[in-house]
Amino acid sequence: MKAADIVQQLDLEDIHIVSVVGSGLSKASGMPTFRGKDGLWKTYSALDLATPQAFKKDPNLVWNWYKWRMQALLTAKPNPGHDALVKLEKMGLSLGIITQNVDGLINFGNSSEHIVEIHGRIRYAHCTKCDHIQRWDSHEYAVADDSLLYCPYCKDALLRPDVVWFGESINPKHLQKAMNWIERSTIMLVIGTSGTVYPVANFPHIAKQQGTTLIEFNVTRTPLTPICDYFMRGPSEQTLPKFVDALLSKKV
Ligand SMILES: [Zn+2]
């Protein structure tokens, strides 16, 4: 469906948008998928590496994989889809963004009040012992194979990527914040998510039940498509800016 036709049918007097974001949004920024195409990581899957057990068994292996991913991330830039979400936020139409992406490409500068990175942040590492958190997204760390990162305070305690691994729980504060936005939302944008990873896959269902209008942006239909009110087919770096511009042209 065309952006202008969708906007025509929305209640523009009462706009409170919550966005649910998946990996499709970052695809055009050149983010590698979990499984590496080159020889080094070909035989591993995320399930082998992104778990507390894997880290305990072989922290070097896990860190080397994250460093390989970080090298790609260091040159990745936000795409027009990310920019469109930032624009919505600046216009005061967005309650919040719930993203499954750990890449930090939705960039609000220093303010993070209106974004919940529900699966964590790959650019940060936290201490396995104390509360210390630090960035590690620099070339210096990313290329240093087989060197582990240690906490500057605990000395002998390892740092680990600040992401939610398989088998770990989502931060309850993040969940609470997300639910709060969903409860107050009138429109939910469902962007580039496969709709199969929980708890995020539940969010559109919860929003639907309370009467929120659902608009999906994806290259292909997903398990969420049947409950969405509108579907914009195509890469989200193209469809999302079109929708946001159409909305802002009516709203302003
Ligand atoms: Zn520490």
Residues whose N, C-alpha, C, O or C-beta is under 5 A from the ligand:
A	BS01	ZN	C127 K129 C130 H132 C151 Y153 C154 A157
